[in-house]
Amino acid sequence: MQWSKEEEAAARKKVEENSAVRVLLEEQVKYENEASKYWDTFYKIHKNKFFKDRNWLLREFPEILPINQNTEEKTKELPQDHVKMNAPNCFSRMYCTTVPEEKNYKKISGLSDGQSKAGSDFSNLDSKEDRKGPSKTELFPGSNATFRILEVGCGAGNSVFPILNTLQNTPESFLYCCDFASGAVELVKSHPSYRAAQCCAFVHDVCDDGLAYPFPDGILDVILLVFVLSSIHPDRTLFI
């Protein structure tokens, strides 16, 4: 989608209006330091009724799926000009004729905050030496999978369950999802579509560089962030 000059001007005006009144510095610090508490309160009030499931996600970003997951069906659903546009740069694995042997980390991120960096190397996310997650020789959630996805900031599962429902016929795929609000993670785990055999939801703050993940380094195929970076102070995104 390309904005017209009028639409861009209207958007800039709205941003300026929203920025006219600022939160006091001491309140900024409080909201930042106690963010998980406020998000827990939010989920306690709204449960999983506030946001709609992102059923459009896999249509707009088919590269989230394993290469053999309904490839022909997904290609038919897309307009031909979209297929042609994506084929040359091989951004989507579904349209690539070859796949490198090494892991390609892909991030689908922050759709509203202009900080999307799809296709960038995210190996630093799970390669810190001081993290003490399981090794590749140990058993861990999803250890038998051949395709693994991590969603950061999963909330109540509005991306989790559209993905999980699509992957239900591909047991070799596994979905990890995390949120720093424990209330959100509990909502995901208590959902009737949650399957521990193919999904692992856990509490995690990706801005805390010392926390371990429940999986070894270097095993992820896709990393997904939706409306996440816009919720994190710019200074803290350096740790992601």
C-alpha positions as CSV (number, residue, x, y, z in Angstrom):
1,M,0.0,0.0,0.0
2,Q,1.3,3.4,-1.0
3,W,0.0,6.5,0.9
4,S,-1.0,9.6,-1.1
5,K,0.6,12.9,0.0
6,E,-2.7,13.9,1.6
7,E,-2.9,10.7,3.6
8,E,0.7,11.1,4.8
9,A,0.0,14.7,5.8
10,A,-3.1,13.6,7.7
11,A,-1.1,10.9,9.5
12,R,1.7,13.3,10.5
13,K,-0.9,15.8,11.8
14,K,-2.4,13.0,13.9
15,V,1.0,12.0,15.3
16,E,1.7,15.7,16.3
17,E,-1.7,15.9,18.0
18,N,-1.0,12.7,20.0
19,S,2.4,14.0,21.0
20,A,1.1,17.3,22.2
21,V,0.4,16.0,25.7
22,R,3.2,13.9,27.2
23,V,3.3,11.7,30.3
24,L,5.3,13.1,33.2
25,L,8.8,11.7,33.5
26,E,8.2,10.1,36.9
27,E,5.1,8.3,35.5
28,Q,7.1,7.2,32.4
29,V,9.6,5.6,34.7
30,K,6.8,3.9,36.7
31,Y,5.0,2.6,33.7
32,E,8.3,1.3,32.3
33,N,9.5,-0.4,35.5
34,E,6.0,-1.9,36.2
35,A,5.0,-2.7,32.7
36,S,4.3,-6.4,33.2
37,K,2.0,-5.5,36.2
38,Y,-0.1,-3.2,34.0
39,W,-0.3,-5.7,31.2
40,D,-1.3,-8.4,33.6
41,T,-4.1,-6.1,34.8
42,F,-5.1,-5.5,31.2
43,Y,-5.4,-9.2,30.5
44,K,-7.2,-9.8,33.8
45,I,-9.8,-7.3,32.7
46,H,-10.1,-8.1,29.0
47,K,-9.0,-11.8,28.9
48,N,-8.7,-12.8,25.2
49,K,-11.6,-10.6,24.0
50,F,-9.8,-7.4,23.3
51,F,-7.7,-8.2,20.1
52,K,-9.0,-10.2,17.2
53,D,-7.2,-13.3,15.9
54,R,-4.8,-12.4,13.1
55,N,-6.3,-14.7,10.5
56,W,-4.7,-12.6,7.8
57,L,-1.2,-13.2,9.1
58,L,-0.4,-16.3,7.0
59,R,-2.0,-14.8,3.9
60,E,0.2,-11.7,4.1
61,F,3.3,-13.5,5.4
62,P,3.3,-17.1,3.9
63,E,7.1,-17.4,4.7
64,I,6.1,-18.0,8.3
65,L,5.1,-21.5,7.3
66,P,7.4,-24.5,6.5
67,I,8.3,-24.7,2.8
68,N,6.2,-27.8,2.3
69,Q,3.1,-26.6,4.2
70,N,0.3,-26.3,1.6
71,T,2.7,-24.6,-0.8
72,E,0.5,-25.0,-3.8
73,E,-2.6,-24.0,-1.9
74,K,-1.0,-20.9,-0.5
75,T,0.4,-19.9,-3.9
76,K,-3.0,-20.2,-5.5
77,E,-4.4,-17.9,-2.8
78,L,-1.9,-15.1,-3.8
79,P,-2.3,-12.9,-6.8
80,Q,0.2,-13.7,-9.6
81,D,1.9,-10.3,-9.4
82,H,2.6,-11.0,-5.8
83,V,4.3,-14.3,-6.6
84,K,6.4,-12.7,-9.4
85,M,7.4,-9.8,-7.1
86,N,8.6,-12.1,-4.4
87,A,10.3,-14.8,-6.5
88,P,13.4,-12.8,-7.6
89,N,14.6,-11.8,-4.1
90,C,13.6,-15.1,-2.5
91,F,12.3,-13.4,0.6
92,S,9.6,-16.0,0.9
93,R,10.9,-19.6,1.2
94,M,7.8,-20.7,-0.6
95,Y,9.0,-19.2,-3.9
96,C,12.7,-20.0,-3.6
97,T,14.2,-22.8,-5.7
98,T,17.0,-23.5,-3.3
99,V,17.2,-23.1,0.5
100,P,20.6,-22.6,2.1
101,E,21.7,-25.4,4.5
102,E,22.4,-22.9,7.3
103,K,19.5,-21.5,9.4
104,N,18.0,-18.3,7.9
105,Y,16.5,-16.2,10.7
106,K,13.5,-14.2,9.6
107,K,11.7,-11.6,11.5
108,I,8.2,-10.3,10.8
109,S,8.0,-7.4,13.1
110,G,6.2,-4.3,14.4
111,L,3.7,-3.8,11.6
112,S,2.5,-0.5,13.0
113,D,5.8,1.1,14.1
114,G,7.8,1.4,10.9
115,Q,10.6,-0.7,12.3
116,S,10.1,-3.8,10.3
117,K,13.4,-5.5,9.4
118,A,12.1,-8.7,7.7
119,G,14.9,-11.0,6.6
120,S,17.5,-9.6,8.9
121,D,19.9,-11.9,10.8
122,F,18.6,-12.5,14.2
123,S,21.1,-15.0,15.4
124,N,22.1,-12.7,18.2
125,L,18.7,-13.2,19.8
126,D,19.6,-16.7,21.0
127,S,23.4,-16.8,20.9
128,K,24.4,-15.0,24.1
129,E,27.1,-16.9,26.0
130,D,25.6,-16.2,29.5
131,R,22.2,-17.7,28.7
132,K,22.0,-21.2,30.1
133,G,19.3,-22.8,28.0
134,P,19.4,-26.5,27.0
135,S,22.0,-27.8,24.6
136,K,21.1,-29.4,21.3
137,T,21.9,-32.9,22.7
138,E,19.4,-32.5,25.5
139,L,15.6,-33.0,25.3
140,F,13.7,-29.8,25.2
141,P,10.2,-28.7,24.0
142,G,10.2,-29.2,20.3
143,S,13.4,-31.1,20.2
144,N,12.0,-33.5,17.6
145,A,10.8,-30.7,15.3
146,T,12.4,-29.8,12.0
147,F,10.8,-26.4,11.7
148,R,10.6,-24.0,14.6
149,I,8.9,-20.6,15.0
150,L,9.2,-18.2,17.9
151,E,6.6,-15.4,18.5
152,V,7.8,-12.7,20.8
153,G,5.0,-10.8,22.6
154,C,2.3,-13.4,22.0
155,G,-0.3,-11.7,24.2
156,A,-3.4,-13.8,24.5
157,G,-2.5,-15.8,21.4
158,N,-4.0,-13.9,18.5
159,S,-1.2,-14.9,16.2
160,V,-0.5,-18.2,18.0
161,F,-3.7,-20.0,17.3
162,P,-4.1,-19.1,13.6
163,I,-0.5,-20.4,13.1
164,L,-1.1,-23.5,15.4
165,N,-4.3,-24.4,13.6
166,T,-2.5,-24.3,10.3
167,L,0.4,-26.4,11.6
168,Q,-1.8,-29.1,13.2
169,N,-1.3,-31.5,10.2
170,T,2.5,-31.0,10.2
171,P,3.8,-32.5,13.5
172,E,7.4,-31.8,12.5
173,S,6.7,-28.1,13.1
174,F,6.8,-26.5,16.6
175,L,5.8,-23.0,17.8
176,Y,7.3,-21.2,20.8
177,C,5.6,-18.1,22.1
178,C,6.5,-15.8,24.9
179,D,5.2,-12.7,26.7
180,F,6.5,-10.9,29.7
181,A,3.0,-10.7,31.2
182,S,2.3,-14.0,33.0
183,G,-1.4,-13.4,32.7
184,A,-1.2,-13.4,28.9
185,V,0.8,-16.7,28.9
186,E,-1.8,-18.3,31.1
187,L,-4.5,-17.3,28.7
188,V,-2.6,-19.0,25.9
189,K,-2.1,-22.2,27.9
190,S,-5.7,-22.4,28.9
191,H,-7.0,-21.9,25.4
192,P,-8.8,-25.1,24.1
193,S,-6.6,-25.0,20.9
194,Y,-3.3,-25.0,22.8
195,R,-1.4,-28.2,22.3
196,A,1.7,-28.7,24.4
197,A,2.9,-31.3,21.9
198,Q,3.4,-28.6,19.3
199,C,3.5,-25.4,21.2
200,C,5.5,-24.0,24.2
201,A,4.2,-20.8,25.8
202,F,6.5,-19.2,28.4
203,V,7.0,-16.0,30.3
204,H,10.0,-14.1,29.1
205,D,11.3,-10.5,28.8
206,V,13.3,-10.3,25.6
207,C,14.9,-7.0,26.9
208,D,16.5,-8.9,29.8
209,D,19.7,-10.1,28.1
210,G,20.5,-12.6,30.8
211,L,17.4,-14.8,30.7
212,A,17.6,-18.3,29.2
213,Y,15.2,-19.6,26.6
214,P,13.7,-23.1,26.8
215,F,15.5,-24.2,23.6
216,P,19.1,-24.3,22.4
217,D,20.9,-21.6,20.4
218,G,20.6,-21.5,16.7
219,I,17.6,-23.7,16.1
220,L,14.9,-21.2,15.0
221,D,13.7,-20.8,11.5
222,V,11.3,-17.8,12.0
223,I,11.0,-15.1,14.6
224,L,7.8,-13.2,14.7
225,L,7.1,-9.8,16.4
226,V,3.7,-8.1,15.8
227,F,3.1,-4.8,17.5
228,V,6.0,-5.4,19.8
229,L,8.7,-2.9,19.1
230,S,6.3,0.0,19.4
231,S,5.6,-1.1,23.0
232,I,9.2,-1.1,24.0
233,H,11.3,2.0,24.9
234,P,13.8,2.6,22.1
235,D,16.7,2.3,24.6
236,R,15.7,-1.2,25.5
237,T,15.4,-2.5,21.9
238,L,19.2,-2.5,21.8
239,F,19.0,-5.8,23.7
240,I,16.7,-7.5,21.1
